[in-house]
Amino acid sequence: MKKVENLETIFIATTSIDDQPKVEEELLEKLTQTKNWDGRLLHKYKGFWCPTRLVLPLVSIEKQFQSDYENIIDFIILATLPKSGTTWLKALIFSIINHHDHHQKSQLLTSNPHELIRFDFDIMYKTPPQSSIIFPKIFATHSPYDALPSSIQQSHSKIIYLCRNPLDQFISTRFFVLENNFEGENEPSTIEEALEMFIKGIHPFGPFWKHMLGYWYASLKDPKKVLFLKYEDIKGDTLLYVKKIAEFLGCSFSKEEEENGMIEDIVRICSFEYLKNLEVNKDPSGEFMNVKYSSFFRKGQMGDWANHLTISLAKSFDEFLKEKLGDSGLTFEIFTSTQEHAHDD
Ligand code: A3P
């Protein structure tokens, strides 16, 4: 059974995963593996370090997209590295896309953003064996650009990529993992050891610089297809970026909507403080893929790395980052002007 519908879109295809466990074993055996600082296993899949439990869902997606190539529709894909602001991006996109529909838009007040726009691997995870896959028109991914199904790259799908100062992303990941204690029996490495692994590119969906550069170059090549955003820029002027995103997606706000303060409303409702304090996101029983909703809202600040890492570590990281990003044109401002001239005591 195959079916393609438009906007609220559903992409349904029959899956046959009878022999998946065998395929999984065989596939995983062929891939290089390593352990992350928290003890979790990562497998090198399509050039990136994939959390082991997500390899098979991603392989299935790839197959599904290949077999349904002739029916490929234009998806909207939100791509991020974990802890780069995905939850925020999901909330913003959901509100922007549904800005004409008050009822639909208000779902953000009663649902966690991850329930409204799902991840590709989460969709596969929740699909029982031998049943149909329901693929929404809008979904999120952590996969690097080069690892996306080729049919997505060839279609007119739109991709919105959000990245973040990698040191803040590293710190955010560190606290997220420690809070959720995924592998309780393992003693996690120190923050310095974890940073060393991060610099080697060993972290979920890493190396981070390859992840960013993949989407960066894709956005330079085809800016109508890939919108490249930074967390810090959106923080600086959320209103401007809500407008930019709406334009990019072809659903700009009318003059009347602007005058009625609709964009300001979206900015407010998607803000860190507002989302964090919604009952649904505070509910201790609310979970997404075994992670408490509240875990997706920690501090929501820029430059939190400075509360956990020394200036000298950050300076050598900055050197490393500049070297990796080379003359790509992609840059990050790690330091405030005061930090730039500071030294560790
Ligand atoms: P911190 O840990 O630095 O606070 P992701 O959504 O990709 O998992 O990223 C989580 C990070 O985004 C966390 O960063 C979280 O606090 C922050 N975040 C969540 N919602 C946000 C929002 N509405 N505005 C800004 N930052 C947000």
Boltz pocket constraint, residues with backbone or C-beta under 6 A from the ligand:
constraints:
  - pocket:
      binder: B
      contacts: [[A, 80], [A, 81], [A, 82], [A, 83], [A, 84], [A, 85], [A, 86], [A, 87], [A, 88], [A, 168], [A, 171], [A, 172], [A, 173], [A, 175], [A, 270], [A, 271], [A, 272], [A, 273], [A, 275], [A, 295], [A, 296], [A, 297], [A, 298], [A, 299], [A, 300], [A, 301], [A, 304]]
      max_distance: 6.0
